[in-house]
Amino acid sequence: MNQTGNVYGAVLHEYSTIFNRLNKIKSGIKNEFIHGGHLVSVASPALAISTMILLGLSIRWEFIIITYLGTLCIYNYDYIKGLKMDYLENVNRSKHIQKYQKLRILALIFYGIGFLSMLVYFGNVNSIVFGIALLIIGLAYTDIFKRFTKKIAGFKNLYTSISFSMLILFTPIYYSYPINSLFLIFFIFVILQFIVDTSFCDMKDLNSDKKNKFKTLPIIFGKVNFLRFILVINLISFVILIISIHINILPFFSIVLIPFFIYRMFYIIKAKKPQVNIIKLSALVDAEYFFWPLALFIGSLIITC
């Protein structure tokens, strides 16, 4: 009987060990997805797909991967270089990056090689040059241009907004699609959205930005005036969207982007409340772009039918 009990206990112990290991693997994958740049990098292919749908282009899987890997390179490089600074505002991410720092460098090399290899293999001359330039611009911010955030008010917000918006320009260049009024209006619309979103996300970095004397918009304006400012920018982008649809520059199914204007108003107004969790609200900001392709796809199907 004792022998049977020992065997049963050993089996339970083995299952428990396996279960704990699986939980650790699951937790590691989850932390990597959230803190390793993967979650925020999904916004890039989402924007690329949105541009393809608006321009009536076929969705090419390799371009989606190219934009994803390029964005991963930029985020991971910034995380590695800014590890000490991030401890002030994002302890969980900093601990994750530090824990796997050697693997992080290998991952960065892998992302870079994957990006360049696929771009050279699938892209044309113009897209290869432009794609590499985008990568350099993104990487250069950490080592070169970040210092300007101490001298020029709002430089960080404008630089990051324009840099990520250039992804919209990358799409027609990759497809050899002519730059027309539809594209230009959408490009302006996206820049305004990024100014709102990237500036809002800077609110969670107030302590570290103040310590490093970065002149971001939330610091320059103060919380109340800053939130008023991005509400106005959000309203301007809404007006541009409505007018462009009305005069038939943007396709009518672009109207599905209007709810996102309300979505932005929600987290901006909510941020005015005292003791609000800005980090959680910032997560809502990052999540917005994941839904653009789905909304545009469904909108285009409904209008076509």
C-alpha positions as CSV (number, residue, x, y, z in Angstrom):
1,M,0.0,0.0,0.0
2,N,2.8,2.3,0.9
3,Q,4.6,1.5,-2.3
4,T,1.4,2.3,-4.3
5,G,1.2,5.6,-2.4
6,N,4.8,6.4,-3.2
7,V,4.3,5.7,-6.9
8,Y,1.1,7.9,-6.9
9,G,3.0,10.7,-5.1
10,A,5.8,10.5,-7.6
11,V,3.4,10.7,-10.5
12,L,1.7,13.7,-8.9
13,H,5.0,15.4,-8.3
14,E,6.1,14.8,-11.9
15,Y,2.8,16.2,-13.2
16,S,3.1,19.2,-10.9
17,T,6.7,19.8,-12.2
18,I,5.6,19.7,-15.8
19,F,2.6,22.0,-15.0
20,N,4.9,24.5,-13.3
21,R,7.3,24.5,-16.2
22,L,4.4,25.0,-18.7
23,N,3.2,27.9,-16.6
24,K,6.7,29.5,-16.6
25,I,6.9,29.1,-20.4
26,K,3.4,30.6,-20.8
27,S,4.3,33.5,-18.5
28,G,7.6,34.0,-20.3
29,I,5.8,34.1,-23.7
30,K,3.3,36.6,-22.3
31,N,5.9,38.8,-20.8
32,E,7.9,38.8,-24.0
33,F,4.9,39.7,-26.1
34,I,4.0,42.6,-23.8
35,H,7.4,43.8,-22.7
36,G,9.6,42.7,-25.7
37,G,8.0,45.2,-28.2
38,H,5.8,42.7,-30.0
39,L,2.5,44.2,-28.8
40,V,3.2,47.7,-29.8
41,S,4.9,46.5,-33.1
42,V,1.6,45.0,-34.2
43,A,0.4,48.6,-34.9
44,S,2.8,48.9,-37.8
45,P,1.4,46.0,-40.0
46,A,-2.1,47.1,-38.9
47,L,-1.5,50.5,-40.3
48,A,0.1,49.0,-43.4
49,I,-3.0,46.8,-44.0
50,S,-5.3,49.8,-43.4
51,T,-3.4,51.7,-46.1
52,M,-3.7,48.7,-48.5
53,I,-7.4,48.5,-48.0
54,L,-7.9,52.3,-48.5
55,L,-5.8,52.3,-51.6
56,G,-7.4,49.1,-53.0
57,L,-4.2,47.2,-52.9
58,S,-3.8,43.4,-52.5
59,I,-2.6,42.4,-49.1
60,R,0.9,41.0,-49.3
61,W,2.0,38.9,-46.4
62,E,5.8,39.6,-46.8
63,F,5.2,43.4,-46.5
64,I,3.3,42.8,-43.2
65,I,6.3,40.8,-41.8
66,I,8.8,43.4,-43.1
67,T,7.0,46.3,-41.3
68,Y,6.7,44.1,-38.1
69,L,10.3,43.2,-38.0
70,G,11.5,46.7,-38.7
71,T,9.4,48.1,-35.9
72,L,10.7,45.3,-33.5
73,C,14.2,46.4,-34.3
74,I,13.6,50.0,-33.4
75,Y,11.7,49.2,-30.2
76,N,14.2,46.6,-29.0
77,Y,17.2,48.8,-29.7
78,D,15.5,51.6,-27.7
79,Y,14.6,49.3,-24.8
80,I,18.2,48.0,-24.6
81,K,19.8,51.5,-24.7
82,G,17.3,53.1,-22.4
83,L,17.2,50.3,-19.8
84,K,18.4,52.4,-16.8
85,M,16.0,55.2,-17.7
86,D,13.0,52.9,-18.0
87,Y,13.4,51.7,-14.4
88,L,11.8,55.0,-13.3
89,E,8.5,54.4,-15.1
90,N,8.3,50.9,-16.5
91,V,9.9,48.5,-13.9
92,N,8.3,45.3,-15.3
93,R,9.6,45.9,-18.8
94,S,13.0,46.9,-17.5
95,K,13.3,43.7,-15.4
96,H,12.2,41.6,-18.4
97,I,14.7,43.2,-20.8
98,Q,17.5,42.9,-18.2
99,K,16.7,39.3,-17.4
100,Y,17.1,38.3,-21.1
101,Q,19.6,41.0,-22.1
102,K,22.0,38.7,-24.0
103,L,19.2,37.0,-25.8
104,R,17.7,40.5,-26.5
105,I,20.8,41.5,-28.4
106,L,20.6,38.2,-30.4
107,A,16.9,38.9,-31.0
108,L,17.7,42.4,-32.2
109,I,20.2,41.0,-34.7
110,F,17.7,38.4,-35.9
111,Y,15.0,41.0,-36.4
112,G,17.4,43.2,-38.3
113,I,18.7,40.4,-40.6
114,G,15.1,39.2,-41.2
115,F,14.0,42.7,-42.1
116,L,16.8,43.4,-44.5
117,S,16.7,40.0,-46.1
118,M,13.0,40.1,-46.8
119,L,13.1,43.7,-48.0
120,V,16.0,43.0,-50.4
121,Y,14.4,39.8,-51.7
122,F,10.8,41.1,-52.2
123,G,11.2,44.9,-52.5
124,N,12.0,47.1,-55.4
125,V,15.0,49.6,-55.5
126,N,12.9,52.5,-54.1
127,S,11.3,50.5,-51.3
128,I,14.7,49.0,-50.3
129,V,16.3,52.5,-50.0
130,F,13.3,53.9,-48.3
131,G,12.9,51.0,-45.9
132,I,16.5,51.1,-44.8
133,A,16.2,54.9,-44.4
134,L,13.2,54.4,-42.1
135,L,15.1,51.8,-40.0
136,I,18.0,54.2,-39.6
137,I,15.8,57.1,-38.7
138,G,14.1,55.0,-36.1
139,L,17.3,53.7,-34.6
140,A,19.0,57.1,-34.7
141,Y,16.6,58.7,-32.4
142,T,18.0,56.8,-29.3
143,D,21.6,57.8,-29.9
144,I,21.5,61.0,-31.9
145,F,18.1,62.8,-31.9
146,K,17.0,62.2,-28.4
147,R,19.3,65.0,-27.1
148,F,17.2,67.5,-29.1
149,T,14.2,66.7,-26.8
150,K,16.1,68.7,-24.2
151,K,16.4,71.7,-26.4
152,I,13.3,71.8,-28.7
153,A,9.9,71.8,-27.2
154,G,7.8,68.9,-28.5
155,F,10.6,67.5,-30.6
156,K,10.1,64.0,-29.3
157,N,6.4,64.0,-30.1
158,L,6.8,65.4,-33.6
159,Y,9.8,63.2,-34.4
160,T,8.1,59.9,-33.4
161,S,4.8,60.9,-35.0
162,I,6.3,61.7,-38.3
163,S,8.7,58.7,-38.2
164,F,5.8,56.2,-37.6
165,S,3.6,58.0,-40.1
166,M,6.3,57.5,-42.8
167,L,5.2,53.8,-42.7
168,I,2.1,55.0,-44.5
169,L,4.4,56.4,-47.3
170,F,6.4,53.1,-47.3
171,T,3.3,51.2,-48.5
172,P,2.7,52.9,-51.9
173,I,6.5,53.0,-52.5
174,Y,6.7,49.2,-51.9
175,Y,3.7,48.7,-54.2
176,S,4.9,51.3,-56.8
177,Y,1.6,53.1,-56.3
178,P,1.3,56.8,-57.3
179,I,1.1,59.3,-54.6
180,N,-2.4,60.8,-55.0
181,S,-4.8,63.0,-53.0
182,L,-6.4,60.0,-51.3
183,F,-3.0,59.0,-50.0
184,L,-1.9,62.5,-48.9
185,I,-5.2,63.1,-47.0
186,F,-4.8,59.8,-45.2
187,F,-1.2,60.5,-44.5
188,I,-2.1,63.9,-42.8
189,F,-4.9,62.2,-40.9
190,V,-2.5,59.5,-39.5
191,I,0.2,62.1,-38.5
192,L,-2.5,64.0,-36.5
193,Q,-3.5,60.7,-34.8
194,F,0.1,59.9,-33.9
195,I,0.6,63.3,-32.4
196,V,-2.4,62.7,-30.2
197,D,-1.4,59.1,-29.3
198,T,2.4,59.4,-28.8
199,S,1.9,62.7,-26.9
200,F,-0.7,61.1,-24.6
201,C,1.6,58.1,-24.0
202,D,4.3,60.5,-22.8
203,M,2.1,61.3,-19.8
204,K,3.1,58.0,-18.2
205,D,6.8,59.0,-18.6
206,L,6.5,62.4,-16.9
207,N,8.9,61.6,-14.0
208,S,11.7,60.2,-16.1
209,D,11.2,62.9,-18.8
210,K,11.4,65.6,-16.1
211,K,14.5,64.0,-14.6
212,N,16.2,64.0,-18.0
213,K,14.9,67.5,-18.8
214,F,13.0,66.3,-21.9
215,K,10.7,69.0,-23.2
216,T,7.7,66.9,-24.2
217,L,4.3,68.4,-24.8
218,P,2.7,67.2,-21.4
219,I,5.6,68.8,-19.5
220,I,5.5,72.1,-21.6
221,F,1.7,72.6,-21.4
222,G,0.9,71.0,-18.1
223,K,-1.7,68.3,-17.8
224,V,-4.9,70.3,-18.2
225,N,-3.7,72.4,-21.2
226,F,-2.1,69.4,-22.8
227,L,-5.3,67.4,-22.7
228,R,-7.1,70.4,-24.2
229,F,-4.5,70.6,-26.9
230,I,-4.8,67.0,-28.1
231,L,-8.6,67.2,-27.9
232,V,-8.3,70.0,-30.5
233,I,-5.9,68.0,-32.6
234,N,-8.3,65.1,-32.5
235,L,-11.2,67.4,-33.5
236,I,-9.2,68.7,-36.5
237,S,-8.4,65.1,-37.7
238,F,-12.2,64.3,-37.4
239,V,-13.1,67.4,-39.5
240,I,-10.5,66.4,-42.1
241,L,-11.9,62.9,-42.3
242,I,-15.5,64.0,-42.6
243,I,-14.7,66.7,-45.3
244,S,-12.5,64.2,-47.3
245,I,-15.3,61.6,-47.3
246,H,-17.9,64.3,-48.3
247,I,-16.0,65.5,-51.3
248,N,-15.1,61.9,-52.3
249,I,-11.4,62.0,-51.7
250,L,-11.6,59.2,-49.2
251,P,-13.9,56.2,-50.0
252,F,-17.2,56.3,-48.2
253,F,-16.4,53.2,-46.2
254,S,-13.7,55.3,-44.4
255,I,-16.6,56.5,-42.3
256,V,-15.9,53.4,-40.1
257,L,-13.0,55.4,-38.6
258,I,-15.3,57.9,-37.0
259,P,-15.9,55.7,-33.8
260,F,-12.2,55.9,-33.1
261,F,-12.5,59.6,-32.8
262,I,-15.0,59.0,-29.9
263,Y,-12.7,56.3,-28.6
264,R,-9.9,58.9,-28.4
265,M,-12.1,61.4,-26.7
266,F,-13.0,58.8,-24.1
267,Y,-9.4,58.2,-22.9
268,I,-8.5,61.9,-23.2
269,I,-11.4,63.0,-21.0
270,K,-10.9,60.1,-18.6
271,A,-7.3,61.2,-18.1
272,K,-8.5,64.5,-16.6
273,K,-9.7,62.7,-13.5
274,P,-7.4,62.7,-10.5
275,Q,-5.7,59.4,-9.5
276,V,-6.4,57.9,-13.0
277,N,-4.1,55.1,-14.1
278,I,-2.3,56.6,-17.1
279,I,-0.4,53.4,-17.9
280,K,-3.7,51.5,-18.4
281,L,-5.1,54.3,-20.5
282,S,-1.9,54.3,-22.6
283,A,-2.6,50.6,-23.3
284,L,-6.0,51.7,-24.8
285,V,-4.1,54.1,-27.1
286,D,-1.8,51.3,-28.4
287,A,-4.7,49.0,-28.9
288,E,-6.6,51.4,-31.2
289,Y,-4.7,50.6,-34.4
290,F,-5.2,46.9,-34.1
291,F,-8.9,47.4,-35.0
292,W,-8.4,49.8,-38.0
293,P,-7.9,47.0,-40.6
294,L,-10.9,45.0,-39.4
295,A,-13.2,48.1,-39.3
296,L,-12.1,49.2,-42.8
297,F,-12.4,45.6,-44.2
298,I,-15.9,45.2,-42.8
299,G,-16.8,48.7,-44.0
300,S,-15.6,48.0,-47.5
301,L,-17.5,44.8,-47.7
302,I,-20.7,46.4,-46.5
303,I,-20.5,49.3,-49.0
304,T,-19.5,47.0,-51.9
305,C,-22.5,44.8,-51.1
